[in-house]
Amino acid sequence: MFNLKPKEDKFFIMFLEAAKNVDEAALTLRKSLDSLSTKEAEVSKIEELEHKGDKFVGKIVKELNEAFITPIDREDIYMLIKEMDDILDLINSTAHRFVMFNVNESTETAKLLGDMIVECTSNILGIMEELPSLGSKSNHLSERIISINRIENEADALFRQTVGELFRNETNPIEVIKWKEIYQILENTIDKCERIANMVEGVVIKNA
């Protein structure tokens, strides 16, 4: 049975702080998709959140090196914080693409994928809130994991359909290159969210 000790609370607190940071970045990206006229300002904000995420990784590594006992496997702690940091990196990459490619208007598909990312990061935040109660019959970890898996499947289907239509209907090859890359990074972000869900599922099984 899972046993949480007071000295071990720090890892779960850091997970929660990191998840809030990821969720804020996702919301900032989604907001920018409604009005790319302020994309430079949104990029700056996302960059700050990405740097904050890097600090969480460093802090977790330091705590792992100093901790005698950890509430879950050390590898799982490290990989969870790294995967959250990877989500931030991808969100940052997406935001930068709109500036680099001089994209001034989003598409409905990009907004839909942005909505899916926000839904995923919201579920990740919920997962990190409930992680300290791992082993409790009352938590909703399984529902959140299933929800992220569902979103990832829907994002895959949307990505394939949209890219297919892009290559069939867009006559400007530059536009094809731009949007294919943007859609790919957005879809990769959702894939990363699913990796976190799957990792937590593994942690649940190990600590059942």
N, C-alpha and C positions, 0 to 999 in steps of 0.2 A: 504493500500500500504506500502511496505517495506520502511523504512526510516533509512539510515545510517548517523550517526553523527560522526564528526571528532574524538571525544573522544572514540568512539567505534571501531576505526580502529585496535586497539591493538589485539583484539580477532582474527580478520581475518589474521593479520600479523603472529600471533602465529600459527594459523591453517596452513598457507602456509609454514612456517618454519618446522613444524612438518611433513607435507606431503612430503617435500623435503627430510627430514631425512629418512622417511619410504621408499621412492623411491630409495634412495642411498643404503639402506640395501638390498632391493630386487635385485638391480643390482649387488651388491657385492655377494650375494648368487648365482645368476645366473652365474656370472663369475667363481665362485669356482667350479660349476658343470662341467665346461669344463676341469678343471685340479685340481683334488683333492689332488695333490702332495703338494699344498700350503694351504691346508685346515686349518691348525692351525693359519696361518696369517690372513686368511679370518674370522675365528672365532673371533679373537681379534678385528678386525675392526668392525664386526657386534656387538660385545659386547659394544664397545664404542658408537655406534649409538643407541643401546638399552638404555644405561645409559643416553644418551642425551635425548631420548624420555621420560624417567622418569622425567627428569627436566622440560620438557614442561608441563607434567601433573601437577606437583607441581606449576608451574608458573601460569597456567590457573586457578587452584583452588584458589590461592592467589588473582588473579585479580577478580575472581567471588565474593569472599568474600568482596572485597573493592568496587566493581562497584555498582552504584545506578541504572543505566539503562544498559541493554545489548541489542545488535542488534537482537539476536534471543533468544529463551527461554533458561534459565540457564541450564535446564536439557539437552537440545540438545547440548549446548556448551560442557558441561562436558562429555557427552556420546561420542561425536565425537572425542574428544582428547583421551578418554580412549580406544575407538575402534582402533584408530591409534596405540596406545601404545601396544594393544594386538597383532596387526599385527607384530610389532617389536619383541615381545616376541616369537611368533611362528617362525619367520624367524631365530631368535637366537637359538631356540630349534632344528630346522632342521639342522643348521650348526653344532651344538654340536653333533648331532646324528652321523654324518660322522666321527667325531673324536672318540666318545665313542664306536661305532661299528667297528672301524678300516676299514671303507669303503674307498677304494682307487680308485675306478672307478665308475662313475655315470652310469645311464641307460638313454636311450632315453626318456622314460616316465618321469623321474625326470626332465630332461631338458625341456620337453614340459610343465610340470606343472610350472617349473621355469619361462618359457617364459610367461605363463598365469599370474603368479603373477606380473611380471614386467609390463605387459600390464594393469593389474588392478591398480597397484600403480601409473602408469603414468596417468591413468584416474582420480584417486583420486587427484593427484597433479593438474590436470586441473580443477577438481571440486572446489578445494580450491582457485584456482586463480579466478574463476568466482563467488564464493559465495558472495563476497561483492556487486555484481550487481544483487543479487536475486530480482526477480520481473521485470527485464528487458526482453524485448521480443527478444533481440539480443544474449542472452547467449546460451550455448550449454549444459547446465546441463542435460537436458533430454536425449540427445544423449549419454552422458558419462554414465549415470545411466543404460540405456538400454544395452550399450556395456559391462559393468561389469556384469549385469544379464546374458547376453549371454555367457560370458566367464565362469561364475560359472556353468551354465548348461553343457557346454562342459567339464569342469573339472570333474563334477560329473560322466558323462558318461565314461570318460577316466579312472577315478579311479576305477569304478566298473568293467570295462573290464580288466584292468591291474591286479587288485587283484584276479579276477577270474582266469586269466591265471597263475598267480603266484602260487596259490594253486593247480592248475591242473598239472603244468609242472615242478615246482621246487621240487627236491627230497631232498634238504638239509633243514631241518626244521629251522635251525638257520638263513639261508638266507631269508626264508619266514617271520620270525619274524622281522628281520631287515627292510626289504623293505616294509612290510605291515605298519610298524610304520612310516617310512619316508614318504611314499605316503600319509598316513592319515594326517600327520601334514601339508604337502604341500597343500592338499585339504582343510584342516581346515583354512589355511591362506587365500585361495580364498573365502571361506565362510565369513570370517571376512570382506574382502573387499566388498562383497555384502551387508553386514550389514550396512556399511557406506553409500553405494549407496542408500539403502532403507531409512536410516535415513534422508539423504539429501532430498530425494523425499518427505518425510513427512514434512520437514521444508519448502520446496517449496509450498506444498499444504497449510500449515498454514499461509504462508506469501503472498499468491496469491492475 
